[in-house]
Amino acid sequence: MDPRPEAGRSPTPGLLALAALFVGAGVLHFLRPKPFDRIVPPWVPMPARTATLVSGAAEIAGGLGLLHPATRPGARLGLLALLVAVFPANVGMAWNAERFRPLPEWALWARLPLQPLLMWLVWRAGRPSYPTRRSSSAARKTSGSSVGRRVSRLT
């Protein structure tokens, strides 16, 4: 699944799904903040509720930012930074699984390897779109023979 849309085209289904994932998760930070407050590590230099709301706003902004080509590169960097920043909280959840029952401990550990996959999808989605390469036969038809192109580069 390549979530990158080509320049000038509508976002692909993969990109829409990725954006919806982040926007949905961000909205949940505002609608049901208590579970998110519980996983904020004690060393975070702000109250847990503030961290929850800031990360939720960042997820919403990043998800929406993925939808437009002009904001996609910034959204990419912001979401990557966010995913790196929240990873310690996810590790803390797995490490202290008894505090997060009824979530099964295996599920908390199993989701940790999914975070790099999500980061890769964000990386792919946020790259600028480039025009696709024309086939070599189409390039030869429009710009002369390959020998002619090599000679013209030398002169």
DSSP file with accessible surface (Angstrom, degrees, kcal/mol):
  #  RESIDUE AA STRUCTURE BP1 BP2  ACC     N-H-->O    O-->H-N    N-H-->O    O-->H-N    TCO  KAPPA ALPHA  PHI   PSI    X-CA   Y-CA   Z-CA
    1    1 A M              0   0  154      0, 0.0     0, 0.0     0, 0.0     0, 0.0   0.000 360.0 360.0 360.0 117.9    0.0    0.0    0.0
    2    2 A D        -     0   0   66      1,-0.1    12,-0.2     2,-0.1    13,-0.2  -0.908 360.0-169.8-104.8 105.1    1.6    3.3   -1.1
    3    3 A P        +     0   0    1      0, 0.0     9,-0.4     0, 0.0    12,-0.2   0.479  53.2 107.7 -77.2   2.2   -0.3    6.1    0.7
    4    4 A R        -     0   0   42      7,-0.1     2,-0.2    10,-0.1   121,-0.1  -0.662  60.6-147.6 -83.8 121.7    1.3    8.8   -1.4
    5    5 A P        -     0   0    2      0, 0.0     2,-0.1     0, 0.0     3,-0.1  -0.518  23.6-107.9 -80.5 152.4   -1.0   10.4   -3.9
    6    6 A E    >   -     0   0   49      4,-0.2     3,-2.0    -2,-0.2   123,-0.1  -0.426  52.7 -76.3 -71.8 157.1    0.5   11.7   -7.2
    7    7 A A  T 3  S+     0   0   68      1,-0.3    -1,-0.1   123,-0.1     3,-0.1  -0.273 117.2  10.7 -57.3 133.1    0.7   15.4   -7.6
    8    8 A G  T 3  S+     0   0   84      1,-0.3    -1,-0.3    -3,-0.1     2,-0.2   0.424 105.4 108.0  81.5  -2.0   -2.6   17.1   -8.4
    9    9 A R  S <  S-     0   0  165     -3,-2.0    -1,-0.3     1,-0.1     3,-0.1  -0.667  77.3 -90.6-105.2 164.5   -4.7   14.0   -7.6
   10   10 A S        -     0   0  100     -2,-0.2    -4,-0.2     1,-0.1    -1,-0.1  -0.304  57.6 -83.1 -65.1 155.0   -7.0   13.2   -4.7
   11   11 A P        -     0   0   39      0, 0.0    -1,-0.1     0, 0.0    -7,-0.1  -0.284  50.2-113.3 -58.9 144.3   -5.5   11.5   -1.6
   12   12 A T     >  -     0   0   25     -9,-0.4     4,-2.5     1,-0.1     5,-0.2  -0.305  26.1-106.4 -72.2 162.8   -5.3    7.7   -2.0
   13   13 A P  H  > S+     0   0  111      0, 0.0     4,-2.5     0, 0.0     5,-0.2   0.883 121.5  54.9 -58.2 -36.5   -7.4    5.4    0.2
   14   14 A G  H  > S+     0   0    9    -12,-0.2     4,-2.2     2,-0.2     5,-0.2   0.912 109.1  46.1 -64.0 -42.0   -4.2    4.5    2.2
   15   15 A L  H  > S+     0   0    0    -13,-0.2     4,-2.7     2,-0.2     5,-0.2   0.914 112.2  51.0 -67.4 -40.5   -3.5    8.2    2.9
   16   16 A L  H  X S+     0   0   85     -4,-2.5     4,-2.7     1,-0.2    -2,-0.2   0.912 110.6  49.6 -62.3 -40.9   -7.1    8.8    3.9
   17   17 A A  H  X S+     0   0   61     -4,-2.5     4,-2.3    -5,-0.2    -2,-0.2   0.917 111.5  48.2 -65.1 -41.8   -7.0    5.8    6.3
   18   18 A L  H  X S+     0   0   13     -4,-2.2     4,-2.0     2,-0.2    -2,-0.2   0.931 113.1  47.6 -64.9 -43.9   -3.8    7.0    7.9
   19   19 A A  H  X S+     0   0    3     -4,-2.7     4,-2.9     1,-0.2     5,-0.2   0.925 111.7  50.6 -62.6 -42.9   -5.2   10.5    8.3
   20   20 A A  H  X S+     0   0   62     -4,-2.7     4,-3.0    -5,-0.2     5,-0.3   0.883 106.5  55.9 -63.5 -37.5   -8.4    9.2    9.8
   21   21 A L  H  X S+     0   0   95     -4,-2.3     4,-2.3     2,-0.2    -1,-0.2   0.943 113.0  40.4 -59.4 -47.9   -6.4    7.0   12.2
   22   22 A F  H  X S+     0   0    3     -4,-2.0     4,-2.6     2,-0.2    -2,-0.2   0.917 116.7  47.8 -70.7 -42.5   -4.6   10.0   13.6
   23   23 A V  H  X S+     0   0   37     -4,-2.9     4,-2.6     2,-0.2     5,-0.2   0.946 114.0  48.3 -63.4 -44.4   -7.6   12.4   13.6
   24   24 A G  H  X S+     0   0   36     -4,-3.0     4,-2.0    -5,-0.2    -2,-0.2   0.925 113.0  46.8 -61.0 -45.1   -9.7    9.7   15.3
   25   25 A A  H  X S+     0   0   28     -4,-2.3     4,-1.2    -5,-0.3    -1,-0.2   0.913 112.4  51.3 -64.0 -40.4   -7.1    9.0   17.9
   26   26 A G  H  X S+     0   0    0     -4,-2.6     4,-0.7     1,-0.2     3,-0.5   0.913 107.9  51.3 -64.0 -41.7   -6.6   12.7   18.5
   27   27 A V  H >X S+     0   0   59     -4,-2.6     4,-2.3     1,-0.2     3,-1.3   0.904 104.4  58.2 -62.0 -39.9  -10.4   13.3   19.0
   28   28 A L  H 3X S+     0   0   82     -4,-2.0     4,-2.8     1,-0.3    -1,-0.2   0.830  95.4  64.3 -60.2 -31.1  -10.5   10.4   21.5
   29   29 A H  H 3< S+     0   0   14     -4,-1.2    -1,-0.3    -3,-0.5    -2,-0.2   0.804 111.4  36.9 -60.7 -29.1   -7.9   12.4   23.6
   30   30 A F  H << S+     0   0   98     -3,-1.3    -2,-0.2    -4,-0.7    -1,-0.2   0.813 120.2  44.7 -91.0 -36.4  -10.5   15.1   24.0
   31   31 A L  H  < S+     0   0  127     -4,-2.3    -2,-0.2     1,-0.2    -3,-0.2   0.851 133.2  15.5 -77.1 -37.3  -13.6   12.9   24.3
   32   32 A R  S  X S+     0   0  162     -4,-2.8     4,-0.6    -5,-0.2    -1,-0.2  -0.582  72.9 157.2-135.6  71.2  -12.1   10.3   26.7
   33   33 A P  H  >  +     0   0   22      0, 0.0     4,-2.7     0, 0.0     3,-0.4   0.757  55.1  80.3 -74.0 -22.7   -8.9   11.8   28.2
   34   34 A K  H  > S+     0   0  154      1,-0.2     4,-1.9     2,-0.2    -5,-0.0   0.895  91.6  49.0 -57.1 -46.1   -8.7    9.7   31.4
   35   35 A P  H  > S+     0   0   55      0, 0.0     4,-0.6     0, 0.0    -1,-0.2   0.892 114.6  46.8 -61.8 -33.2   -7.2    6.6   29.8
   36   36 A F  H >< S+     0   0   50     -4,-0.6     3,-0.9    -3,-0.4     4,-0.5   0.877 107.7  56.2 -73.2 -37.1   -4.6    8.7   28.1
   37   37 A D  H >< S+     0   0   28     -4,-2.7     3,-1.1     1,-0.2    -1,-0.2   0.885 101.6  59.2 -58.5 -38.5   -3.9   10.7   31.3
   38   38 A R  H 3< S+     0   0  121     -4,-1.9    -1,-0.2     1,-0.2    -2,-0.2   0.736 104.0  49.4 -66.0 -23.6   -3.0    7.4   33.0
   39   39 A I  T << S+     0   0   34     -3,-0.9    -1,-0.2    -4,-0.6    -2,-0.2   0.482  77.8 114.2 -98.7  -0.6   -0.2    6.5   30.6
   40   40 A V  S <  S-     0   0   33     -3,-1.1     8,-0.1    -4,-0.5     9,-0.0  -0.557  73.5-119.4 -69.0 122.6    1.6    9.8   30.7
   41   41 A P    >   -     0   0   23      0, 0.0     3,-1.7     0, 0.0    -1,-0.1  -0.297  16.0-120.3 -62.6 149.2    5.0    9.0   32.3
   42   42 A P  T 3  S+     0   0  134      0, 0.0    -2,-0.1     0, 0.0    -3,-0.0   0.745 108.8  64.1 -64.5 -20.6    5.8   10.8   35.6
   43   43 A W  T 3  S+     0   0  173      2,-0.1    -3,-0.0     0, 0.0     0, 0.0   0.555  71.2 114.0 -83.0  -4.9    8.9   12.4   34.1
   44   44 A V  S <  S-     0   0   31     -3,-1.7     2,-1.4     1,-0.1     7,-0.1  -0.506  73.4-129.4 -67.1 128.9    6.9   14.4   31.5
   45   45 A P  S    S+     0   0  128      0, 0.0    -1,-0.1     0, 0.0    -2,-0.1  -0.071  81.3  54.7 -80.6  40.5    7.3   18.1   32.5
   46   46 A M  S    S-     0   0   77     -2,-1.4    -2,-0.1     0, 0.0     5,-0.0  -0.973  99.0 -74.3-157.3 161.9    3.6   19.0   32.4
   47   47 A P     >  -     0   0   88      0, 0.0     4,-2.4     0, 0.0     5,-0.2  -0.272  45.8-116.7 -58.8 149.5    0.4   17.8   34.0
   48   48 A A  H  > S+     0   0   38      1,-0.2     4,-2.6     2,-0.2     5,-0.2   0.889 114.3  52.6 -57.3 -42.0   -0.9   14.6   32.5
   49   49 A R  H  > S+     0   0  102      1,-0.2     4,-2.6     2,-0.2    -1,-0.2   0.916 108.9  50.2 -63.7 -39.6   -4.1   16.2   31.2
   50   50 A T  H  > S+     0   0   64      1,-0.2     4,-2.8     2,-0.2     5,-0.2   0.938 110.8  49.0 -62.8 -44.4   -2.1   18.9   29.5
   51   51 A A  H  X S+     0   0   15     -4,-2.4     4,-2.6     1,-0.2     5,-0.2   0.904 111.1  51.2 -61.9 -40.0    0.1   16.3   27.9
   52   52 A T  H  X S+     0   0    2     -4,-2.6     4,-2.4    -5,-0.2    -2,-0.2   0.939 113.2  43.7 -61.3 -47.3   -3.0   14.3   26.8
   53   53 A L  H  X S+     0   0   61     -4,-2.6     4,-2.5     2,-0.2    -2,-0.2   0.896 113.8  50.3 -70.1 -37.1   -4.6   17.4   25.2
   54   54 A V  H  X S+     0   0   83     -4,-2.8     4,-2.4    -5,-0.2    -2,-0.2   0.939 113.2  45.5 -65.8 -44.7   -1.4   18.5   23.5
   55   55 A S  H  X S+     0   0   23     -4,-2.6     4,-2.3    -5,-0.2    -2,-0.2   0.896 112.7  51.6 -68.0 -35.3   -0.7   15.1   22.0
   56   56 A G  H  X S+     0   0    0     -4,-2.4     4,-2.3    -5,-0.2    -2,-0.2   0.928 110.5  47.7 -64.2 -43.5   -4.4   14.8   20.9
   57   57 A A  H  X S+     0   0   47     -4,-2.5     4,-2.9     1,-0.2     5,-0.2   0.902 111.1  52.1 -63.4 -39.0   -4.2   18.2   19.2
   58   58 A A  H  X S+     0   0   40     -4,-2.4     4,-2.7     2,-0.2     5,-0.2   0.895 109.0  49.8 -65.0 -39.0   -0.9   17.2   17.5
   59   59 A E  H  X S+     0   0   28     -4,-2.3     4,-2.7     2,-0.2     5,-0.2   0.918 112.7  46.8 -65.6 -42.1   -2.5   14.0   16.2
   60   60 A I  H  X S+     0   0   40     -4,-2.3     4,-2.6     2,-0.2     5,-0.3   0.954 115.0  45.8 -64.0 -48.2   -5.5   15.9   14.8
   61   61 A A  H  X S+     0   0   64     -4,-2.9     4,-2.5     1,-0.2    -2,-0.2   0.919 115.0  47.6 -62.4 -42.4   -3.3   18.6   13.2
   62   62 A G  H  X S+     0   0    7     -4,-2.7     4,-1.5    -5,-0.2    -1,-0.2   0.924 111.7  49.5 -65.2 -43.9   -0.9   15.9   11.8
   63   63 A G  H  < S+     0   0    0     -4,-2.7     4,-0.4    -5,-0.2     3,-0.3   0.933 114.9  43.7 -61.7 -44.5   -3.8   13.8   10.4
   64   64 A L  H >< S+     0   0   97     -4,-2.6     3,-1.4     1,-0.2     4,-0.4   0.889 109.2  58.9 -67.2 -36.7   -5.4   16.8    8.8
   65   65 A G  H >< S+     0   0   11     -4,-2.5     3,-0.9    -5,-0.3    10,-0.2   0.799  95.8  63.0 -63.4 -28.1   -2.0   18.0    7.5
   66   66 A L  T 3< S+     0   0    0     -4,-1.5    -1,-0.3    -3,-0.3    -2,-0.2   0.727  91.6  68.8 -67.8 -18.7   -1.5   14.7    5.6
   67   67 A L  T <  S+     0   0   62     -3,-1.4    -1,-0.2    -4,-0.4    -2,-0.2   0.695  94.1  55.9 -78.2 -19.6   -4.5   15.5    3.4
   68   68 A H  S X> S-     0   0  111     -3,-0.9     4,-1.6    -4,-0.4     3,-0.9  -0.949  75.0-137.5-119.3 134.1   -3.0   18.4    1.5
   69   69 A P  T 34 S+     0   0   69      0, 0.0    -1,-0.1     0, 0.0     3,-0.1   0.841 103.1  56.4 -57.4 -32.6    0.2   18.3   -0.5
   70   70 A A  T 34 S+     0   0   81      1,-0.2     4,-0.3     2,-0.1    -4,-0.1   0.835 117.3  32.9 -70.3 -30.5    1.4   21.7    0.8
   71   71 A T  T <> S+     0   0   69     -3,-0.9     4,-2.5    -6,-0.2     5,-0.2   0.541  95.0  91.7-101.4  -7.8    1.2   20.6    4.5
   72   72 A R  H  X S+     0   0    8     -4,-1.6     4,-2.7     1,-0.2     5,-0.2   0.899  83.2  51.4 -59.4 -45.3    2.1   17.0    4.1
   73   73 A P  H  > S+     0   0   51      0, 0.0     4,-2.0     0, 0.0    -1,-0.2   0.929 114.1  44.4 -61.7 -40.3    5.9   17.3    4.6
   74   74 A G  H  > S+     0   0   51     -4,-0.3     4,-2.6     2,-0.2    -2,-0.2   0.901 112.9  51.0 -67.8 -40.0    5.4   19.3    7.9
   75   75 A A  H  X S+     0   0   10     -4,-2.5     4,-2.9   -10,-0.2     5,-0.3   0.900 107.4  55.5 -62.7 -38.3    2.7   16.9    9.0
   76   76 A R  H  X S+     0   0   30     -4,-2.7     4,-2.4    -5,-0.2    -2,-0.2   0.950 110.9  42.6 -58.7 -50.6    5.1   14.0    8.3
   77   77 A L  H  X S+     0   0  109     -4,-2.0     4,-2.4     1,-0.2    -1,-0.2   0.910 115.2  50.1 -65.9 -41.1    7.8   15.5   10.5
   78   78 A G  H  X S+     0   0   43     -4,-2.6     4,-2.4     1,-0.2    -1,-0.2   0.918 112.4  46.0 -63.8 -43.8    5.3   16.4   13.3
   79   79 A L  H  X S+     0   0    1     -4,-2.9     4,-2.8     2,-0.2    -1,-0.2   0.888 111.4  52.2 -68.5 -37.0    3.7   13.0   13.4
   80   80 A L  H  X S+     0   0   26     -4,-2.4     4,-2.1    -5,-0.3    -2,-0.2   0.934 111.1  47.6 -62.8 -43.5    7.1   11.2   13.4
   81   81 A A  H  X S+     0   0   62     -4,-2.4     4,-2.6     1,-0.2    -2,-0.2   0.912 112.2  50.3 -62.2 -41.5    8.2   13.4   16.3
   82   82 A L  H  X S+     0   0   22     -4,-2.4     4,-2.4     1,-0.2     5,-0.2   0.930 108.9  50.9 -62.9 -44.9    5.0   12.6   18.1
   83   83 A L  H  X S+     0   0    8     -4,-2.8     4,-0.9     1,-0.2    -1,-0.2   0.884 112.3  46.9 -62.7 -37.5    5.3    8.9   17.5
   84   84 A V  H  < S+     0   0   89     -4,-2.1     3,-0.4    -5,-0.2    -1,-0.2   0.922 112.3  51.3 -67.2 -41.3    8.9    9.0   18.9
   85   85 A A  H  < S+     0   0   66     -4,-2.6     4,-0.3     1,-0.2    -2,-0.2   0.850 112.8  43.4 -66.7 -35.6    7.7   11.0   21.9
   86   86 A V  H >X S+     0   0   45     -4,-2.4     4,-1.7     1,-0.2     3,-0.6   0.613  89.7  88.1 -88.7  -9.1    4.8    8.7   22.9
   87   87 A F  H 3X S+     0   0   71     -4,-0.9     4,-2.4    -3,-0.4     5,-0.2   0.903  83.4  56.1 -58.4 -41.6    6.7    5.5   22.5
   88   88 A P  H 3> S+     0   0   52      0, 0.0     4,-2.7     0, 0.0    -1,-0.2   0.884 105.3  53.2 -59.3 -33.7    8.1    5.5   26.1
   89   89 A A  H <> S+     0   0   11     -3,-0.6     4,-2.1    -4,-0.3    -2,-0.2   0.906 108.4  49.7 -66.2 -38.0    4.5    5.7   27.3
   90   90 A N  H  X S+     0   0   15     -4,-1.7     4,-1.9     2,-0.2    -1,-0.2   0.899 111.3  48.3 -67.2 -39.7    3.6    2.7   25.3
   91   91 A V  H  X S+     0   0   50     -4,-2.4     4,-2.8     1,-0.2     5,-0.2   0.926 109.9  53.3 -64.1 -42.4    6.6    0.8   26.7
   92   92 A G  H  X S+     0   0   26     -4,-2.7     4,-2.0    -5,-0.2    -2,-0.2   0.876 106.2  53.2 -60.5 -37.7    5.6    1.9   30.2
   93   93 A M  H  < S+     0   0   13     -4,-2.1    -1,-0.2     2,-0.2    -2,-0.2   0.930 112.1  44.1 -62.2 -45.3    2.1    0.5   29.6
   94   94 A A  H >< S+     0   0    0     -4,-1.9     3,-1.1    14,-0.3    -2,-0.2   0.910 113.5  50.6 -66.1 -41.0    3.5   -2.9   28.6
   95   95 A W  H 3< S+     0   0  184     -4,-2.8    -1,-0.2     1,-0.3    -2,-0.2   0.832 120.3  35.3 -66.3 -34.0    6.0   -2.9   31.4
   96   96 A N  T >< S+     0   0   52     -4,-2.0     3,-1.9    -5,-0.2     4,-0.3  -0.327  74.3 149.7-114.3  47.8    3.2   -2.1   34.0
   97   97 A A  G X   +     0   0    0     -3,-1.1     3,-2.0     1,-0.3    -1,-0.2   0.791  62.3  68.5 -56.8 -31.0    0.4   -4.1   32.3
   98   98 A E  G >  S+     0   0  108      1,-0.3     3,-0.9    -3,-0.2    -1,-0.3   0.809  95.0  57.3 -61.6 -26.8   -1.3   -4.8   35.7
   99   99 A R  G <  S+     0   0  128     -3,-1.9    -1,-0.3     1,-0.2    -2,-0.2   0.625 106.2  50.9 -74.8 -13.8   -2.2   -1.1   35.9
  100  100 A F  G X  S+     0   0   10     -3,-2.0     3,-1.9    -4,-0.3    -1,-0.2   0.069  87.8 171.3-117.9  24.2   -4.0   -1.2   32.6
  101  101 A R  T <   +     0   0  155     -3,-0.9    -3,-0.0     1,-0.3     0, 0.0  -0.404  57.6  46.2 -64.3 143.4   -6.3   -4.2   33.1
  102  102 A P  T 3  S+     0   0  128      0, 0.0    -1,-0.3     0, 0.0    -4,-0.0  -0.949  96.7  91.7 -91.4   8.9   -8.6   -5.3   31.4
  103  103 A L  S <  S-     0   0   85     -3,-1.9    -3,-0.1    -6,-0.1     2,-0.1  -0.500  86.6-116.6 -64.9 129.1   -6.2   -4.8   28.5
  104  104 A P    >>  -     0   0   51      0, 0.0     4,-1.5     0, 0.0     3,-0.5  -0.427  12.1-130.1 -70.6 141.7   -4.3   -8.1   28.1
  105  105 A E  H 3> S+     0   0   99      1,-0.2     4,-2.0     2,-0.2     5,-0.2   0.888 106.6  58.3 -57.7 -40.5   -0.5   -7.9   28.7
  106  106 A W  H 3> S+     0   0  187      1,-0.2     4,-2.7     2,-0.2    -1,-0.2   0.881 104.3  52.2 -60.0 -36.0    0.3   -9.7   25.4
  107  107 A A  H <> S+     0   0   32     -3,-0.5     4,-1.6     2,-0.2    -1,-0.2   0.881 106.6  52.6 -69.1 -36.1   -1.6   -7.0   23.5
  108  108 A L  H  < S+     0   0    6     -4,-1.5     4,-0.4     1,-0.2   -14,-0.3   0.887 115.5  40.9 -66.8 -37.7    0.4   -4.2   25.1
  109  109 A W  H >< S+     0   0   97     -4,-2.0     3,-0.9     1,-0.2    -2,-0.2   0.872 111.4  57.0 -74.8 -38.0    3.6   -5.9   24.2
  110  110 A A  H 3< S+     0   0   52     -4,-2.7     4,-0.4     1,-0.2    -2,-0.2   0.800 100.9  57.4 -66.1 -27.7    2.4   -6.9   20.7
  111  111 A R  T >X S+     0   0   86     -4,-1.6     4,-0.8     1,-0.2     3,-0.8   0.723  87.2  78.3 -78.4 -16.7    1.6   -3.3   19.8
  112  112 A L  T X4 S+     0   0   20     -3,-0.9     3,-1.2    -4,-0.4    -1,-0.2   0.924  92.9  48.5 -60.3 -44.2    5.1   -2.1   20.4
  113  113 A P  T 3> S+     0   0   90      0, 0.0     4,-0.9     0, 0.0    -1,-0.3   0.726 102.2  66.3 -69.6 -14.9    6.5   -3.4   17.1
  114  114 A L  H <> S+     0   0  105     -3,-0.8     4,-2.5    -4,-0.4    -2,-0.2   0.766  86.4  70.5 -73.8 -23.8    3.5   -1.8   15.3
  115  115 A Q  H <X S+     0   0   17     -3,-1.2     4,-2.5    -4,-0.8    -1,-0.2   0.931  97.0  48.4 -62.5 -44.4    4.8    1.6   16.2
  116  116 A P  H  > S+     0   0   75      0, 0.0     4,-2.4     0, 0.0    -1,-0.2   0.896 110.7  52.9 -61.9 -34.5    7.8    1.4   13.7
  117  117 A L  H  X S+     0   0   90     -4,-0.9     4,-2.4     2,-0.2    -2,-0.2   0.937 109.3  48.1 -63.5 -43.4    5.4    0.2   11.1
  118  118 A L  H  X S+     0   0   40     -4,-2.5     4,-2.4     1,-0.2    -1,-0.2   0.908 110.4  52.3 -63.2 -39.1    3.2    3.2   11.7
  119  119 A M  H  X S+     0   0   50     -4,-2.5     4,-2.7     1,-0.2    -1,-0.2   0.911 108.4  50.7 -63.0 -40.6    6.3    5.5   11.5
  120  120 A W  H  X S+     0   0  132     -4,-2.4     4,-2.7     2,-0.2    -2,-0.2   0.917 109.4  50.4 -63.7 -42.0    7.2    4.0    8.2
  121  121 A L  H  X S+     0   0   27     -4,-2.4     4,-2.7     1,-0.2    -2,-0.2   0.908 111.7  47.7 -63.1 -41.3    3.7    4.6    6.9
  122  122 A V  H  X S+     0   0    0     -4,-2.4     4,-2.3     2,-0.2    -2,-0.2   0.921 110.9  52.0 -64.4 -42.6    3.9    8.2    8.0
  123  123 A W  H  X S+     0   0  119     -4,-2.7     4,-0.6     1,-0.2    -2,-0.2   0.940 114.0  43.1 -58.2 -47.3    7.3    8.6    6.4
  124  124 A R  H >< S+     0   0   48     -4,-2.7     3,-0.7     1,-0.2    -1,-0.2   0.904 114.7  49.7 -65.2 -43.0    6.0    7.2    3.1
  125  125 A A  H 3< S+     0   0    0     -4,-2.7    -1,-0.2     1,-0.2    -2,-0.2   0.836 109.9  50.8 -67.8 -32.4    2.8    9.3    3.3
  126  126 A G  H 3< S+     0   0    0     -4,-2.3    -1,-0.2    -5,-0.2   -50,-0.2   0.528  82.4 109.6 -88.3  -4.3    4.6   12.5    4.0
  127  127 A R  S << S-     0   0   65     -3,-0.7   -55,-0.0    -4,-0.6    -3,-0.0  -0.432  80.7-100.4 -69.3 146.2    7.1   12.4    1.2
  128  128 A P        -     0   0   53      0, 0.0     2,-0.3     0, 0.0    -1,-0.1  -0.335  38.7-115.5 -62.2 146.1    6.6   14.9   -1.6
  129  129 A S        -     0   0   26     -3,-0.1  -123,-0.1   -60,-0.1     3,-0.0  -0.672  31.0-164.5 -83.8 137.9    4.9   13.4   -4.7
  130  130 A Y        -     0   0  153     -2,-0.3  -123,-0.1  -123,-0.0     3,-0.1  -0.917  30.3 -95.9-118.7 149.4    7.0   13.4   -7.8
  131  131 A P        -     0   0  113      0, 0.0     2,-0.1     0, 0.0     3,-0.1  -0.315  49.0-105.3 -59.9 146.8    5.8   12.8  -11.4
  132  132 A T        -     0   0  105      1,-0.1     2,-0.2    -3,-0.0    -3,-0.0  -0.400  37.9-101.5 -72.6 152.7    6.1    9.2  -12.4
  133  133 A R        -     0   0  239     -2,-0.1     2,-0.2    -3,-0.1    -1,-0.1  -0.503  33.5-123.2 -72.3 141.0    8.9    8.4  -14.9
  134  134 A R        -     0   0  151     -2,-0.2    -1,-0.1     1,-0.1     5,-0.0  -0.479  37.3 -92.8 -76.7 156.4    7.9    7.9  -18.5
  135  135 A S     >  -     0   0   70     -2,-0.2     4,-2.2     1,-0.1     5,-0.2  -0.292  35.0-113.5 -65.8 156.1    8.8    4.6  -20.0
  136  136 A S  H  > S+     0   0   81      1,-0.2     4,-2.2     2,-0.2     5,-0.2   0.865 116.9  54.3 -63.2 -32.7   12.1    4.6  -21.8
  137  137 A S  H  > S+     0   0   55      2,-0.2     4,-2.0     1,-0.2    -1,-0.2   0.920 108.5  48.5 -69.2 -37.4   10.4    4.1  -25.2
  138  138 A A  H  > S+     0   0   32      1,-0.2     4,-1.5     2,-0.2    -2,-0.2   0.902 110.5  51.6 -67.7 -37.2    8.2    7.2  -24.6
  139  139 A A  H  X S+     0   0   23     -4,-2.2     4,-1.7     1,-0.2    -1,-0.2   0.914 109.5  49.8 -65.7 -40.0   11.3    9.2  -23.6
  140  140 A R  H  X S+     0   0  114     -4,-2.2     4,-1.0     1,-0.2    -2,-0.2   0.901 107.9  53.8 -65.3 -38.7   13.1    8.1  -26.8
  141  141 A K  H  < S+     0   0  174     -4,-2.0    -1,-0.2     1,-0.2    -2,-0.2   0.858 116.0  37.9 -64.6 -34.5   10.2    9.1  -29.0
  142  142 A T  H  < S+     0   0   93     -4,-1.5    -1,-0.2    -5,-0.2    -2,-0.2   0.693 127.0  30.9 -93.3 -18.7   10.0   12.6  -27.6
  143  143 A S  H  < S-     0   0   57     -4,-1.7    -2,-0.2     1,-0.4    -1,-0.2   0.177 106.6-107.7-128.6  20.1   13.7   13.4  -27.2
  144  144 A G     <  -     0   0   41     -4,-1.0    -1,-0.4    -3,-0.1    -2,-0.1  -0.222  60.8 -27.8  86.1-176.0   15.6   11.5  -29.9
  145  145 A S     >  -     0   0   67      1,-0.1     4,-2.1    -4,-0.1     5,-0.2  -0.283  57.4-115.4 -74.1 161.4   17.8    8.5  -29.7
  146  146 A S  H  > S+     0   0   36      1,-0.2     4,-2.1     2,-0.2     5,-0.2   0.871 118.1  53.5 -65.8 -33.1   19.7    7.6  -26.6
  147  147 A V  H  > S+     0   0   87      1,-0.2     4,-2.6     2,-0.2     5,-0.2   0.944 107.4  51.3 -65.3 -44.4   23.0    8.2  -28.5
  148  148 A G  H  > S+     0   0   36      1,-0.2     4,-2.5     2,-0.2    -2,-0.2   0.896 109.1  50.6 -60.3 -39.2   21.8   11.6  -29.6
  149  149 A R  H  X S+     0   0   62     -4,-2.1     4,-1.6     2,-0.2    -1,-0.2   0.916 110.5  49.3 -65.3 -40.9   21.0   12.5  -26.0
  150  150 A R  H  X S+     0   0  139     -4,-2.1     4,-1.1     2,-0.2    -2,-0.2   0.924 112.4  47.6 -66.2 -40.6   24.5   11.4  -24.8
  151  151 A V  H >X S+     0   0   80     -4,-2.6     4,-1.2     1,-0.2     3,-0.7   0.930 109.2  53.2 -66.0 -41.6   26.2   13.4  -27.5
  152  152 A S  H 3< S+     0   0   72     -4,-2.5    -1,-0.2     1,-0.3     3,-0.2   0.840 105.4  55.2 -66.5 -28.0   24.2   16.5  -26.8
  153  153 A R  H 3< S+     0   0  180     -4,-1.6    -1,-0.3     1,-0.2    -2,-0.2   0.815 106.7  51.6 -71.0 -27.9   25.2   16.3  -23.1
  154  154 A L  H <<        0   0  151     -4,-1.1    -1,-0.2    -3,-0.7    -2,-0.2   0.717 360.0 360.0 -80.7 -20.7   28.8   16.3  -24.1
  155  155 A T     <        0   0  143     -4,-1.2    -3,-0.0    -3,-0.2     0, 0.0  -0.451 360.0 360.0 -97.5 360.0   28.6   19.4  -26.3
